């Protein structure tokens, strides 16, 4: 029988304190980031606070398994997402997606449609912040996960694949599909809000915005 | 012209990976060269970038939240954190 070379260090009160100090120093400064991510998941301040607390409790319990060579923010965000999934009993529903190249073509078509509708300069003319947040909130969870981690939190495709436990190709197709859905929502928003330029072809996707001043 | 159109389509098929800087070098150069001479494709790429910039700008900044910090540390202490 081989004897394990990896004997766990015996826990003394001092080593526990030392470990807790390391935990606090590494994780507490990241709380604003964890909170922002939790808010993106819950869209609700008080639910987000609950998720942040649960994230830190779990992180503390698992701290011994965290390899300090890894990115602590990524680790916390992964725990946060798992905590959210447990609390909200979310199912990671798999959705069929088109291939990446077709999604890229769709982005060009979205631009053409925006041109035709006279809203192709909407990003420079309008403050779309609230509309973008609402549109992200309405995405299917599997798409929202990827777009929030990539385009809001700034993780790479590779990091996201690891965090979500899905293949790289799936990250790409979900991300591009999510972007397409966001682009479509924003165009509808800009048109509905009456921001189409006069020279745009007046296509109506939803009911006309009332203009009763004539 | 047909070959022109099919080159445009091939370029646009790489839009998101290009914007995300995920293309292999040779592909990236091909797209860059095309965009230098094709205003129509360039406008699609600019629109896509403007969209991503807007999404990024829409994210709320990560804010300090003292009340939450106090609450989380109290919960951690309750779980046995010794700081």
Interface residues (C-beta under 8 A of the other chain):
Chain A: X13 X16 X17 X20 X21 X23 X24 X28 X31 X32 X33 X35 X36 X39 X40 X49 X52 X53 X56 X57 X60 X61 X100 X101 X102 X103 X104 X105 X107 X108 X110 X111 X114 X120 X123 X124 X128 X129 X130 X132 X133 X136 X147 X151 X152 X157 X172 X175 X176 X179 X182 X183 X186
Chain B: X9 X12 X13 X14 X15 X16 X17 X20 X22 X41 X43 X44 X47 X48 X50 X51 X52 X53 X54 X55 X56 X57 X58 X59 X60 X61 X62 X63 X64 X65 X68 X69 X71 X72 X73 X75 X76 X79 X80 X81 X82 X83
